Each structure stands twice: as C-alpha cells, then as structure tokens.
Amino acid sequence: MVVRIRFRQGPRVEKREGKNSRIAWLVASLLTLGSVSCLVLGLWRLGEDFGWTSAFVFAEGSILSHWQVWVVAACAIQFVVWRLNRYGTPVEEEGSPAAKQEKPETKAAASA
C-alpha cells in the first residue's frame, strides 16, 4: 500500500533584491543603540583617565578597561549600521513609478 501526502502549494520565492529590507532596518536601528552604548562606555573610561568621572565598570588591566576598545567597537558597529541602511533602501529602477516622478529641484531647474 502506498500512501501519498499532498501539500498545498506555498508562496513562490521571489528573486528580487532587498527582500529583507525591513529586517535590515530593524537590525540597524537596534545596532545603533549598541553603538551609542559603546561610545558612552568609551567616553566614561576616557573621563576616568582625566579624573572627571567615578570608577569604571570593568577592572583595571582587562581588555575592556581601555577607552580605545569601546570607541573602535562603536565605529565598527556604526559602519555595519550604515551598510544595513544602504541594503534596506529601495533602488529606484527606470521603469518604476517612483523614478517617473520628477524631483522638485529638477522641475524648478527646467522652468528657469
């Protein structure tokens, strides 16, 4: 006896660029918070070196007790955020309705 199970046909997989643009924007917005947090920790540590703030969270002598580590981490995370935002931005094609609309600067320049 042969039993056949038939499944419904699901949605087709699209082969277009930027399918995950919403997820990219979500991750970018969350990583921005992480970047700001790293920068705040770096500034806190730098402030402790100058004697402006209280004791830093991490013990002296560990890799995380250096302000340079935190600032570099903030810059690296912000670079990833920039790349994710570029990925999430839709590309206007020549035949799309968004590309057919004239921009205000172009319209003003044409009438002058």
C-alpha positions in Angstrom: 0.0 0.0 0.0 1.4 3.4 -1.0 0.3 6.5 0.9 0.7 9.8 -0.8 0.6 13.0 1.1 -0.3 16.1 -0.9 0.6 19.5 0.4 -0.8 22.8 -0.8 1.4 24.9 -3.0 3.0 27.6 -0.9 4.1 31.1 -1.8 6.7 31.4 -4.5 10.2 32.5 -3.6 11.0 35.9 -5.2 14.3 36.5 -6.8 14.5 40.3 -6.2 17.0 42.5 -4.5 16.3 43.8 -1.0 13.7 41.2 0.2 14.8 41.6 3.8 14.9 45.4 3.8 12.6 45.7 6.8 14.7 43.3 8.8 17.8 45.2 7.8 16.3 48.4 9.0 15.2 46.8 12.3 18.6 45.3 13.0 20.2 48.7 12.0 18.1 50.6 14.5 18.9 48.1 17.3 22.6 48.2 16.5 22.5 52.0 16.6 21.6 51.7 20.3 24.5 49.3 20.8 26.9 51.7 19.0 25.8 54.6 21.3 26.2 52.4 24.3 29.8 51.5 23.3 30.6 55.2 22.7 29.2 56.1 26.1 31.4 53.5 27.8 34.4 54.7 25.9 33.8 58.3 26.9 33.2 57.2 30.5 36.6 55.4 30.5 38.3 58.5 29.0 36.6 60.7 31.6 38.0 58.4 34.3 41.5 58.8 32.9 41.2 62.6 33.1 39.7 62.3 36.6 36.2 63.7 35.6 34.1 60.6 36.4 33.9 57.9 39.0 35.5 54.4 38.8 34.9 52.5 35.5 32.8 49.3 35.4 35.5 47.0 34.2 38.6 46.1 36.3 41.8 47.9 35.5 44.1 45.8 33.3 41.4 43.9 31.3 40.9 44.4 27.6 37.6 46.1 28.2 39.1 48.7 30.5 40.6 50.7 27.6 38.7 53.5 26.0 40.1 52.8 22.6 38.4 49.4 22.5 35.0 50.9 23.1 35.4 53.7 20.6 36.6 51.3 17.9 33.7 49.0 18.7 31.3 51.9 18.3 32.8 52.9 15.0 32.7 49.3 13.7 29.0 48.8 14.8 28.1 52.1 13.2 29.7 51.0 9.9 27.6 47.9 10.0 24.5 50.1 10.6 25.4 52.2 7.6 25.8 49.1 5.4 22.4 47.7 6.6 20.7 51.0 5.9 22.1 51.1 2.4 20.9 47.5 1.9 17.4 48.4 3.1 17.0 51.4 0.9 15.0 50.5 -2.2 16.6 51.0 -5.5 14.6 53.1 -8.0 14.5 51.5 -11.4 14.0 53.4 -14.6 10.6 51.9 -15.3 9.2 52.2 -11.7 6.6 54.8 -10.8 8.9 56.4 -8.3 11.5 57.1 -11.0 8.9 58.6 -13.3 8.1 61.4 -10.8 10.2 64.4 -11.3 12.1 65.7 -8.3 11.3 69.3 -7.2 14.8 70.5 -7.9 14.7 69.2 -11.5 11.3 70.7 -12.1 12.5 74.2 -10.8 15.6 74.0 -12.9 13.7 73.1 -16.0 11.3 76.1 -15.7 14.1 78.6 -15.1 
